[in-house]
Structures are given as C-alpha cells and as structure tokens.
C-alpha cells in the first residue's frame, strides 16, 4: 500500500485540478478567484484559456501518478518525479501538446 501513496496523491490532485477546470469551463470567469485574475477585455476567452491550462496541469499529475504505478523501488521512484517536473516545465513554457 505504501508503494502507491505517491500515485494516489497524484490522482487526487489531478482529479481536483480537472474538476476545477470543468467548473471554470462551465461557469466562466466568475469561477476564477478575483485576486488571481487580471481584468481581461474578453472574460469568456480568458476563462477558456485558464481552463485549458488547468487541464494540462491535471494531465501532468495523472501521468505522473500512472507512471508511479508501473514500478517499485528507490530507483524507480525518481522517474515519476522527473515526469512531473518536465511536465510542469513544458506547461509553463507554453507547450501546445
């Protein structure tokens, strides 16, 4: 059981982020906390792009969790972490995958 704690945490984080992305995509700009948002001219486009970014982040969490399930041991523990870091670097750099 303890071997899968990382994956369980990643699945929970990924599911939470994807749920929030769904809420933002359906509710629009009002679902984004005001202190974390700018005041855009096109609020619906802003909310749509924000939701897309959240989906990418959620997928990174889920991918890292899936890879964490594939093996055990101290060496294999680093592979999901590397996937997580590289995934965030790609999301931050504007990867359009």
MIDOSE-1310 file (N, C-alpha, C; in nm, 2 decimals, decimal comma, always signed):
residues 97
xxxx	+0,08/-0,12/+0,00/+0,00/+0,00/+0,00/+0,09/+0,13/+0,00; +0,19/+0,13/+0,08/+0,27/+0,25/+0,09/+0,35/+0,28/-0,04; +0,36/+0,17/-0,13/+0,43/+0,19/-0,26/+0,34/+0,28/-0,35; +0,21/+0,28/-0,32/+0,12/+0,35/-0,41/+0,07/+0,49/-0,36
xxxx	+0,13/+0,53/-0,25/+0,08/+0,66/-0,19/+0,11/+0,77/-0,29; +0,22/+0,78/-0,35/+0,25/+0,88/-0,45/+0,15/+0,89/-0,56; +0,11/+0,77/-0,61/+0,02/+0,77/-0,72/-0,12/+0,81/-0,67; -0,16/+0,77/-0,55/-0,29/+0,81/-0,50/-0,30/+0,96/-0,48
xxxx	-0,19/+1,02/-0,43/-0,19/+1,17/-0,41/-0,19/+1,23/-0,55; -0,12/+1,18/-0,65/-0,12/+1,24/-0,78/-0,25/+1,23/-0,85; -0,32/+1,12/-0,83/-0,46/+1,10/-0,88/-0,55/+1,20/-0,82; -0,54/+1,22/-0,69/-0,63/+1,31/-0,62/-0,61/+1,45/-0,67
xxxx	-0,48/+1,49/-0,68/-0,45/+1,63/-0,72/-0,50/+1,65/-0,87; -0,47/+1,55/-0,95/-0,51/+1,56/-1,09/-0,66/+1,57/-1,11; -0,73/+1,48/-1,03/-0,88/+1,49/-1,04/-0,93/+1,62/-0,99; -0,87/+1,67/-0,88/-0,92/+1,80/-0,83/-0,90/+1,92/-0,93
xxxx	-0,78/+1,92/-0,99/-0,75/+2,02/-1,09/-0,84/+2,01/-1,21; -0,86/+1,88/-1,26/-0,95/+1,86/-1,37/-1,10/+1,90/-1,34; -1,14/+1,87/-1,21/-1,27/+1,91/-1,17/-1,29/+2,07/-1,17; -1,18/+2,13/-1,12/-1,19/+2,28/-1,12/-1,18/+2,33/-1,27
xxxx	-1,11/+2,27/-1,36/-1,11/+2,31/-1,50/-1,25/+2,30/-1,56; -1,32/+2,19/-1,52/-1,46/+2,17/-1,57/-1,55/+2,28/-1,52; -1,53/+2,31/-1,39/-1,62/+2,42/-1,33/-1,59/+2,55/-1,39; -1,46/+2,58/-1,42/-1,43/+2,71/-1,48/-1,49/+2,71/-1,63
xxxx	-1,48/+2,60/-1,70/-1,52/+2,60/-1,83/-1,68/+2,61/-1,84; -1,75/+2,57/-1,74/-1,89/+2,58/-1,74/-1,94/+2,71/-1,68; -1,87/+2,76/-1,57/-1,92/+2,88/-1,50/-1,86/+3,00/-1,56; -1,75/+2,99/-1,62/-1,69/+3,11/-1,68/-1,60/+3,19/-1,59
xxxx	-1,58/+3,31/-1,61/-1,48/+3,40/-1,54/-1,51/+3,41/-1,39; -1,64/+3,39/-1,36/-1,68/+3,41/-1,22/-1,62/+3,30/-1,13; -1,58/+3,19/-1,18/-1,53/+3,08/-1,10/-1,38/+3,10/-1,07; -1,32/+3,20/-1,13/-1,17/+3,23/-1,10/-1,17/+3,33/-0,99
xxxx	-1,09/+3,30/-0,88/-1,08/+3,40/-0,77/-1,03/+3,53/-0,82; -1,09/+3,64/-0,78/-1,05/+3,77/-0,84/-0,91/+3,81/-0,81; -0,85/+3,77/-0,70/-0,72/+3,81/-0,67/-0,61/+3,73/-0,75; -0,66/+3,63/-0,82/-0,57/+3,55/-0,91/-0,59/+3,58/-1,06
xxxx	-0,67/+3,67/-1,09/-0,71/+3,70/-1,23/-0,68/+3,85/-1,26; -0,65/+3,87/-1,38/-0,64/+4,01/-1,43/-0,79/+4,05/-1,48; -0,80/+4,17/-1,52/-0,93/+4,21/-1,57/-0,93/+4,22/-1,72; -0,96/+4,10/-1,78/-0,95/+4,10/-1,93/-1,06/+4,17/-2,00
xxxx	-1,04/+4,20/-2,13/-1,15/+4,25/-2,21/-1,25/+4,15/-2,24; -1,20/+4,03/-2,28/-1,29/+3,91/-2,32/-1,28/+3,81/-2,20; -1,38/+3,82/-2,11/-1,37/+3,73/-1,99/-1,40/+3,58/-2,03; -1,48/+3,56/-2,13/-1,50/+3,42/-2,17/-1,38/+3,35/-2,23
xxxx	-1,31/+3,43/-2,31/-1,19/+3,37/-2,37/-1,08/+3,35/-2,26; -1,07/+3,44/-2,17/-0,98/+3,42/-2,06/-1,01/+3,30/-1,98; -1,14/+3,28/-1,95/-1,18/+3,16/-1,87/-1,15/+3,03/-1,95; -1,17/+3,04/-2,08/-1,15/+2,92/-2,16/-1,00/+2,88/-2,16
xxxx	-0,91/+2,98/-2,18/-0,77/+2,96/-2,18/-0,72/+2,91/-2,04; -0,78/+2,97/-1,93/-0,75/+2,93/-1,80/-0,79/+2,78/-1,78; -0,90/+2,74/-1,82/-0,95/+2,60/-1,81/-0,86/+2,51/-1,89; -0,81/+2,55/-2,01/-0,72/+2,47/-2,09/-0,59/+2,45/-2,01
xxxx	-0,54/+2,55/-1,95/-0,41/+2,54/-1,87/-0,43/+2,45/-1,75; -0,55/+2,46/-1,69/-0,58/+2,37/-1,58/-0,58/+2,22/-1,62; -0,64/+2,20/-1,74/-0,64/+2,06/-1,79/-0,50/+2,01/-1,81; -0,42/+2,09/-1,87/-0,28/+2,04/-1,89/-0,21/+2,01/-1,76
xxxx	-0,23/+2,09/-1,66/-0,17/+2,07/-1,53/-0,23/+1,94/-1,47; -0,36/+1,92/-1,48/-0,42/+1,80/-1,43/-0,37/+1,67/-1,50; -0,35/+1,68/-1,63/-0,29/+1,57/-1,70/-0,15/+1,53/-1,66; -0,07/+1,64/-1,63/+0,06/+1,61/-1,58/+0,06/+1,53/-1,45
xxxx	-0,03/+1,57/-1,36/-0,04/+1,50/-1,23/-0,09/+1,36/-1,25; -0,19/+1,34/-1,34/-0,23/+1,20/-1,37/-0,13/+1,11/-1,44; -0,05/+1,17/-1,53/+0,05/+1,10/-1,60/+0,16/+1,05/-1,50; +0,20/+1,14/-1,41/+0,30/+1,11/-1,31/+0,25/+1,00/-1,22
xxxx	+0,12/+1,00/-1,18/+0,06/+0,90/-1,10/+0,06/+0,76/-1,17; +0,02/+0,76/-1,30/+0,02/+0,64/-1,37/+0,16/+0,58/-1,38; +0,26/+0,66/-1,41/+0,40/+0,61/-1,42/+0,44/+0,56/-1,28; +0,39/+0,62/-1,17/+0,43/+0,58/-1,04/+0,38/+0,44/-1,01
xxxx	+0,27/+0,40/-1,07/+0,21/+0,26/-1,05/+0,29/+0,15/-1,12; +0,37/+0,19/-1,22/+0,43/+0,09/-1,31/+0,55/+0,01/-1,24; +0,61/+0,07/-1,14/+0,72/+0,00/-1,08/+0,74/+0,04/-0,93; +0,83/-0,03/-0,86/+0,86/+0,00/-0,72/+1,01/+0,00/-0,71
xxxx	+1,05/+0,05/-0,59/+1,19/+0,06/-0,56/+1,24/+0,20/-0,56; +1,36/+0,22/-0,49/+1,41/+0,36/-0,48/+1,45/+0,42/-0,61; +1,50/+0,34/-0,71/+1,54/+0,40/-0,83/+1,42/+0,44/-0,92; +1,32/+0,35/-0,92/+1,20/+0,39/-1,00/+1,12/+0,50/-0,94
xxxx	+1,14/+0,53/-0,82/+1,07/+0,65/-0,76/+1,10/+0,78/-0,83; +1,22/+0,79/-0,88/+1,26/+0,92/-0,94/+1,20/+0,94/-1,08; +1,16/+0,84/-1,15/+1,10/+0,85/-1,28/+0,97/+0,93/-1,28; +0,88/+0,90/-1,19/+0,75/+0,98/-1,19/+0,78/+1,13/-1,15
xxxx	+0,88/+1,15/-1,06/+0,91/+1,29/-1,03/+0,97/+1,36/-1,14; +1,06/+1,30/-1,22/+1,11/+1,36/-1,34/+1,00/+1,39/-1,44; +0,91/+1,30/-1,46/+0,80/+1,33/-1,55/+0,71/+1,45/-1,50; +0,69/+1,45/-1,37/+0,62/+1,57/-1,31/+0,69/+1,70/-1,33
xxxx	+0,82/+1,70/-1,31/+0,89/+1,83/-1,33/+0,90/+1,87/-1,47; +0,93/+1,77/-1,56/+0,94/+1,80/-1,70/+0,80/+1,85/-1,76; +0,69/+1,78/-1,71/+0,56/+1,82/-1,75/+0,53/+1,96/-1,71; +0,56/+2,00/-1,59/+0,54/+2,14/-1,54/+0,62/+2,24/-1,62
xxxx	+0,75/+2,20/-1,66/+0,83/+2,29/-1,74/+0,77/+2,31/-1,88; +0,72/+2,20/-1,93/+0,65/+2,21/-2,06/+0,52/+2,30/-2,06; +0,45/+2,28/-1,95/+0,32/+2,36/-1,94/+0,36/+2,51/-1,92; +0,46/+2,54/-1,83/+0,50/+2,68/-1,81/+0,56/+2,74/-1,93
xxxx	+0,63/+2,66/-2,01/+0,70/+2,72/-2,13/+0,60/+2,74/-2,25; +0,48/+2,69/-2,23/+0,38/+2,72/-2,33/+0,37/+2,61/-2,43; +0,40/+2,48/-2,40/+0,39/+2,37/-2,49/+0,25/+2,35/-2,53; +0,22/+2,33/-2,66/+0,09/+2,33/-2,71/+0,05/+2,18/-2,74
x	+0,08/+2,09/-2,65/+0,05/+1,95/-2,68/-0,09/+1,90/-2,64
